[in-house]
Amino acid sequence: MTLIILNIILCIILAALVFQDFKQRAIHVFLIVGVFVVGGFILWFNQNPLIIIFKTSLFVLVILSLLWVYLSIKNKKLINPFNKNIGLGDVLFFFAVTPLFSLNNYIIFFITGMFVTIIFSVIFKKFIISSLIPLAGILSGYLIILKITNLFIPQDIFYNAYINI
C-alpha cells in the first residue's frame, strides 16, 4: 500500500514537472528534490541497494562529460553546455530519477527517452513556442507512462535487468 501511495505522489510531482516545463521552460528545484526523495523511498521500499543511485549517477556524469567534450571539440574551444545546449533543470532531472532504475534499465530509459523527445519535438514543432525543448517535461511524461504501464505487466520494468552490462 505504501508503495502505491509513493508512486501516486511521484506521478503527481512528475505531472507538475510536465506542466511547469511546458509552460515556463523552467522547472522548480523543489520538484526535482521531490522526485529524488520519493524515488529514494521507492528504492528503499523495494529493498534495492543504494549503490544503484551511485552507479546511475556515474553513468549520467560520463554522458555529460562526453557531451561537454563533443561540444568543445565542435566549437573548437572549451564551452559551458549549460549556456545554450542543455538546461540545468534537465541535468538535475537526470540525477533525480536515478533511484527509480537499475543501471541497465536507466540506460534503456535514457536512450528511449531521447528518441521520444526527438519524435515529440519533430511532431509538435509548430506548437513549441520557444527554441528550447522541454526535455525534463517530456521525460517526466514518458516516466508517468512507464509507471502506469508497469501496473499492467507482471515484471518490474524499473529494476529487473533486461540487458546485462
N, C-alpha and C positions, 0 to 999 in steps of 0.2 A: 504494500500500500504506500509506503514511504517513497519507494522508487517511482511509482506512478505520479505522486504529487510533485516530486523533484523534476520529472520530465515535463509535466504540465507547466511548472514555473519556468523551466528552461525555454519551452516553446513560447511562452508569453514574452520573456525577455528577448528572444530572437525575433518575434513579431515586432516588438518595439524597435529593435535594431533595423529591421527592414524598413519600417515606416520612416524612421528618422534619417536613414542613409539616403533613401529615395527623395525625401522632402528637402533636406538641408544639405545633402552631400557631405555630411559630417556625422559622427556618432559620439555620444557622450561616454566618457571613460567609466562611469558607473555601470553602464550596460555591459561593457567589456568585463569589468570586475565581476559583475553578476553572473555572466556566462562562465567565467573561470571558477568561481566559488561553487555554483550549482554543479558544474561539471566535476569538480573535485569531490563533492558529496556523492554524486552518481558513481564515480570511480571507487570511492570507499565502500558504498553500499553493495557494489558488485564484487567486492573483495578482490580487486585487482591491485597489483603492486604500484606504488607511487613512482617507480622507475619509469613507468610509461610516460609521465609528464617530461622527464628529463630526456628520454630518447626522442620523443616527437619534437621537443623544443630544439634539440640539437639538429634535427632534420631541417626545421624552419631556419635556423641560423645558417646552415650550409646553403640552402636555397637563396636566402637573402644575400649572402656573401657572393655567391655566383652571379646574382643579378647585379650587384654593385660592380664586380669585375667586368661583366659583359658591358654594362652601360659606360663604364670608364674607358674601356677599350674602344667602344663605338664612338665616343665623343673625343677620344684622344687626350683626355685629361681626367683627373680624379673628380668625380661628381658626387653629390649627395642625392641619392634616388628619391628621398622624401620631398625634395623641392617640387618636382613635377611628374615623376614617374609612378609613384605609389604613395598612398596616403598612410600616415602614421596609424590611423584607426584601423586600416586594413591589416597592417603588420601586427598590431596588438590583437586583432581578432584571430589571426593565425595562431598566436600563442594561447589565447583564451580557450580555444577549442581543443587544445592538446589533451586534457584529461578525458575527453569523450571517445577517443580512439586508441587502439593499439597502434604501434608504429606502422605496421603493414597496412592497416585499414586507413590510417591517416594519409599515407602516400596515395592510396586509391582515391580518398576523398579530395585530396589536393588536386590531383590530375583531372578527375572527372569534374570537380568544381570549376577549374579553369576552362574546361570545354563548355560547361553550362554557361559560364559567364560570357564566353565568346559568342555562343549561339544567341543568348539573350540580347547581347549588345547589338548584334547584326540585325536580329528580327525587330527589336524595338528602338532602333537608332533614331527614328524620327520623333519618338516620344521622350528621348533623353535630351533635356534642355541643355545641360552643361556638357563640356567635352570630357568631364570626369565620369568614369564608370563607377557606379555604386557597388564595388566589389564585395565589401563586407555585407551589404544588404542582400545581394544576390546569393552569396554563400550562406547567409542566415536562412533565407527562404529555402534553399536547397537542403539545408540541415533539418529544417522543420519537416520537409517532405520525407527525408530519410528516417526521422524519428517516427513519423506516422506509419511509414512502410514497415518499419521494424516491429510494429504491433501485430502485423498480419502474417508474418513469416516465422517459421519455427526457430531459425538460427539468429543469433545476435550478430548484426552486421557491423557493430562498432568495436567489439573486442575479439571475435573469432578471426583467426588468421586465414585469409583466402589465398594469400601468396606468402611464400617464405623467403625471407631475406637473410 
